[in-house]
Amino acid sequence: MEACLFLYYLSWTTLEDPRGGYGVRWEEQETEELLCFIRSAMREVERRGIQVSPPLEKVRITRTFRVYVGRNELKIRPMAKTILLLFLKHPEGIALKQIATYELELAKIYRGVSRSSNPSEIENRVQRILDLFNNDLNVNIARVNRALAQLVDNAADYQIVGIAGLPKRIPLDRKWVIWE
């Protein structure tokens, strides 16, 4: 859309060098005109209620639980990946105070993601996430969000977000998520 606006600007503005017009350099004057046009065009876009944002990338989860956003692989710790996958499976969101109701699902995902084959170690890590007096759940949500912010431009669409006390969720429309 920005390219269209720029081409429109070029079609109505004169690009001739005014050579000494009013003590302002030609490039500065042209830059000011361009910025004025862009501001005006953006106000019109907002007035019409059009959302201008970068296109979304598809999220692809492989059978081995590798997560790709577009062509880039999201490389995070196993428990953080488990939290991400759990939230992707629940578009309605999850209240952190009620995370214990997802214990079986969380354990199943973690068994597939974890490099450990020791059942007691897996159980211990899952219980740490479920413990509301432990900060592990919030730490792993922060890890997911930080990794996504480094991986994609429009990370807010992919991150786990929510108001304190209400369910947290990933706002991404699930039509952008592919489970292999």
N, C-alpha and C positions, 0 to 999 in steps of 0.2 A: 504494500500500500504506500509506503514511504517513497518508493521509486516512482509510482504514479504521481504522487504529489510533486515530486521534484521535476518530473517531465512537464507537468502542467505549469509549474512555475517558470520553467525555461521557455515555454511556448508564449507566455504573456509578458515576460520581462525583456528588456533590451540588454544585450550583452556588450554593447559598444562602450569603449573607453571614453568617458566624457572629457578627459584631458584637463585636469585642473578645475573641475567643477566645484565651486564653493569651498575650497580649501580641504576637502575630504578626499582621501585616496579612493580610487575606483573600487579596489577590492573590499575595503571596509564598508563602503556604501552598498555594494552588492550583497555582502554578508548580512548587513542589517536588514535589507529588503527580504532576503531569503528567510532569516529568522522570523521576521514579522509575518511572512506568508505561512510558515510552518505553524506558528502559534495560532494563527487564524484558522488554518485547516484543522488543527487538533481540537480547537473549540467547537468547530462544526461537527467533527466526528463525535465528540462527547455529547453535543446537543442531540444528535440523532440516536444516541444510545448504542453506538457500535463499539464493541470491545476489540481493542487492538492489542494483541499479545502474540508472542512467538508461537509457532505451531508446536503441538505436543508431540513427544516421542512415545512410541509404544514401549511398554514394559513387557519383557519376555522372561518367563521363568522356565528353566529347562527341567528335565526329569531329575537331574542331579542337583537341583536347587541353585543353579547359577542364575543370577539376576542381571539382566541387560536392560539399560534404558537407551533406546535407539541402538547404536552399535557399540556403546560403551558398557563394559561390565562394571557393576557396582561391587567393589571389593570391601567387605566389612567383616567384622568378627561373627562367628557362628550365632551367638545369642542375639546380636543386633539384627542379623538377617532373619532369624526366627521371628522376632518381634515385627519386622517389616512384613513378612509373609502372612503372619496372623492378621495384621491390620488390613492387608490387601484382600484377605478372604472375607472380611467383614466391612462392607461399604457403609453400613449403618453406624459404625463406630463402636468403640469399646470404652466403657467407664473404667478408669484405672482402679477404682475401689472394688470393682467386681471382676478383676482379672482372674481370680481363683476359679470362676465358673468356666474358664477356658483351659483349665489345667491339662486335660487329656489331649486336646488339640495342640496345645503349646508343646507338650512332651513329644507328641508324634512328629511335629515339624522339627523340633530340635534333634531328635534321633536321626532324622534324615540329613540334617545340615551339619551336625557335629562330626568332628574327626574322631571323637572318642567312641569306643565300643563298650566301655565300662558302665553298666546300668546304674550303679550307685552314684557315679560321678554325674551322669545325665540327670538323675533324680535330684541330686543336690543343687545343681545349677538351676533347674526349673523351679525348685522351691524358693531359691533366692529371689527369683523374679516375682513369684507370687507373694512374698513377704512384704506387706505394706509398710513395715517399719524399716525396711531396707530400701536403699535408693537405686538398686540395680535396674529396675524397670525404666525409671526416668533417665538414667545414664545411657541405657541402650537406645532409647528414643532419641536422645540428643546425638548419639553416634550416627544413627540412621539419617537424621536431618542434616547433620554436618557433611556426611559423605555425599548426600544428594545435592547439597548446595555447591559442592566442589565439582560434581559431575555434569550437572545440567544448568542452563541459564534460568529457566522458569521453575526453579526447585519447589516453590510453594505449592504447585499442583501435585507434587509427589510426596511431600513431607507429611509426617504425622502431626496434626494440629488440633487444637481445641481449647476451649475456655476451661479454666480450673473448675473442677466439680462436675463438668458435663463430659459426655463421651468424646474421646479423641478419635479422629478419623483421618483417612487420606482422601482429600477431595477429588482426586482423579476419577473421571468417569471410567467404569470398569470395561467399557468397550475398548479402551487403550491397553488393557492387560491381557496377555496371552499366556495361558498355562499349557505347557507342552506335555 
